[in-house]
Amino acid sequence: MISSGEMRIGLNTQIYKLFIDQLWTEIRKSFMSSKSTSGYRVLVCIPAFNEAKNISEIVDKSKKYANEVIVYDDGSSDDTYDLAVSAGAKVIKSRTNTGYGTAIRALFQAAKEQNADIMVTLDSDGQHNPEHIPRLLEALRIQNFDIVIGSRFLKKEDREMVPRYRTFGIKTITKLTQRASYSGLTDSQSGFRAYNRNALSKINLFEDGMSVSTEILLRAREKNLLTTEVPITVNYENYDTSTHNPISHGIGVLYSVMQFISLRHPLAFYGLPGIVLLGIAALFMKNALNLFSTSGYVSTNMILISIGIAVVGVILLATAAIVYTLIALLKGKIRP
């Protein structure tokens, strides 16, 4: 039998553990609150296009976790600019709609110019909850990651809130991105991210459109930046207003991945297909010669196909050698 003394000890131990857990939770909340940003310059950066309906609320909530909120108004025709300024944000105004990638590039540059320790990006359409910003900051500050991504697919309850057609598209694009970046990714297209100073200094972007989300991950992997994901809940109930064509988005991401691989591994990307094509050309030529030796018939079609395939193979091999040499020169591996 368990004595009353042992029961009291066990109960006291449970109470103590609950107290410690609660204390640690409160410490983390305090650490992540706006008052604890001293020592860190945190910028929340928000690309926006015709988001007068939501921008004031997003800016107001984001200010609690940042030293400054910066909005990139991408050529809005509504009151996005005025409302963002009234809410307390610094606004970068573009006269025309230049695209999501251009907005993100401008925000990266603004964060560098303002000597930010941390930059957080989130969407302006109300789908991202600024109250989740501390989750990303915690992974940067405490766990020392360079990039933190808010993922819709880490928790079952969050996954179930994503429309099925979006889930299919995002997972397909994420699979493509995994091939050239981080194999453990679950949400490569999330715009809710946080970057530390190291990431900001090493990532240089060129994409103008939605594929910039993938470009960031590809370049982060190339620079060996530490990346992780934290769970977030995305609200689609009143804000599922995306105007981006999923097919063009997917094609853009595929192009970015292939472009990155071709420059990072030119010998494999161009050279191996070139060798395969030369092998196929040799087989066609061999069959043409065998046919001529046995029947005396000259297969013009087979010979032309062989020559055509061989030419393409030689071009790919030459391209592999040229691209590899140029990249090696730029990286200083080969002296000119």
C-alpha positions, 0 to 999 in steps of 0.5 A: 500500500502507498502511504499518505506521505508518499501520496503527498510527495507524488502530488507535490512533485506533480504540482511542482512540475506544473508550476515549472512548466507554467513559469517557463511558458510565462518566461518565453512569452515575456522574452518574445513580447515587444518589450524584450526586443531590446538588443535585437532590431526586429523588422516585420515586413509585409508585401501588400497589393490592394489590401485596404481591408486588412492592412491596418489590423495586420500592421497594428498586431505586428507592431507588438513584436517589432521595432518597426513594421515596413509595408511594400505597397506594390502599386495598389489602387485602393487606400492601402498606402494611407491606411498602412501609414496611419497604422504606424508602418513605414511604407515603400510605395511602388507606382506599378504592380511589380510582383511578389518577388520584387516586393520581397527583394525590396524588403530584404534590401530595406532590412539590410539597410536598416541593420536589422537583426531579424526580419519577419515576413508575412502576407497582408491578406489576413491569412497569417496571424501576427500573433504567431510571430513569437513562434518564429522568433523563438526558433531564431533566438533560442534555437539559433536557426538562420531561417524559420518557416511557418508551416501549415502542415506540421499539425493535423488540425492546421492541415485540415484547414487548408483547402484540398486543391491548395494542399495538392498544389503546395505539396507538389511544389514542395516536392520539387523544391525538396530535390534541390534544397531541404529534404524535410520541408513541408511548406516551401510556399509559406510566406510567413518566415523569419530571417536572422542577420546571417541569412539576410547577409548571404541571400541575394534574390533575382526572381520577380514573381511567386517563385521567389519563395523557392529561390530563397530556399535554394540559395539558403541551401547553397549557403548552408543556412540552418532552416526549420519549420514551426506550426502556424494556423492559416485562416482561409475562411474569409481570406481565400482570395489568391489570384495566382494561377496555380499552373503558372506558379508551378511552372515558375517554380519548376523553372527556378529549380531546374535553373538552380540545378543547371548552374549548381551541377552543370556537368550532371544537368547537361553532361549526362543527358549529352552522353545518353544522347550520343549513345542513342545516336550510336545505336541508330547509326549501328542499326543503319550500318547493319541494315546496309551490310545485310541488304545494301539498303541505305536508311536515310531517315535512320542516319539523319536521326542519328546525326541530329541526336548526336549534334544535340548531345555534343551541344549539351556536352559543350554547354556543360563544359562551358558553364562549369568553367565559367562558374569555376572561374567566378568562384575562383577555383580556376585561375584565368 
